[in-house]
Amino acid sequence: MCVSFLSAIPTTKHRSLEIPPRFCHLFDPGHPTPASSAPHDLVPKRIAGCQPRSPLSFFLKSSARKSYPPLSNPMSIRSLSQPYSLTGAPSTHVDRVDTRIFQLTYYMHCMGCSFCNDICCQYGVDVDLDNVARLQAAPEELEQFVGRPRSQWFQNQVVLDPEYPGGGYRRTQVIDGRCVFLNRNGRGCLVHSWCLQQGIPYQHLKPMISSLFPVTFDQGILLPCSETVESSLACLGPGSTLYRGARDDLRWYFGEQLVRELDAIELDAIELELQSMRPQPD
């Protein structure tokens, strides 16, 4: 039985919970996926990426698609104990969570991926107006690093949305079928790489939607992005849960207290999953 990863989960609940080996890889990225439990049929044949953000009504409809194997509790929205606001942007907050972020799994080591070809960057990404301003005010060195003038970074349209810091967003330009910030001579996001080279937190400049992907938020709900529900994300399959992949970034954007509460809900989700596996009395 695997219990090692629990020591890394700070929570107000104190309980002893043993995790069967077939579940360990979902919560501990260093734990190998047992061959007998690796659901290779989860890897989708259709590939999509970071599509423009859809209204929640579309997301709810997409949850009914049958391309993803059924989960023990496919659509469960839980209320949080309080709203958690984005640091520095109180209008951006989450107060509920879709527990599927604790169940759906994917290959979270993006830069170690050898099969996706950065396909998730083909649509560009929504960038909140506050972040747009930070990028446009960034040093000239970032412009040189990106290789295109900042006047070509964003589409002209401004979409008003009070959930985004600054009250709206602009979408990055797509050039030759890829986001303007994609590294054409290597892998990954140029903004992310430049921040690491400069020794600054990448979340300061990298679009929040990209950092949290494949977790997102809509109407106060923290939830899986639609690509994971549609089974169109190339890296779906054996690996860590969506929550484990986004956990550090959720802490950065919304604070430690949210992560502590989500950790506790995660344990509840594990227990429910284990209960569903136990033989039922006749």
Secondary structure, DSSP 8 states (H G I E B T S, - for coil): -B-GGGGG---S------B-HHHHHHH-TTS---GGG--GGGS-SS-B-S-----HHHHHHHTT-SSS---SSSS-EEEEEEEEEETTEEEEEEEEEEGGGGT-EE---GGG-SSSTTGGGTT--EEEHHHHHHHHTS-HHHHHHHTS-GGGSB-S--EE-TTSTTSEEEEB-EETTEETTB-TTSSSBHHHHHHHHHTS-GGGTS-HHHHHTTEEEETTEEEE-HHHHHT-BTTBSSSEEHHHHHHHHHHHHH-HHHHHHHHHHHHHHHHHHHHHHS----
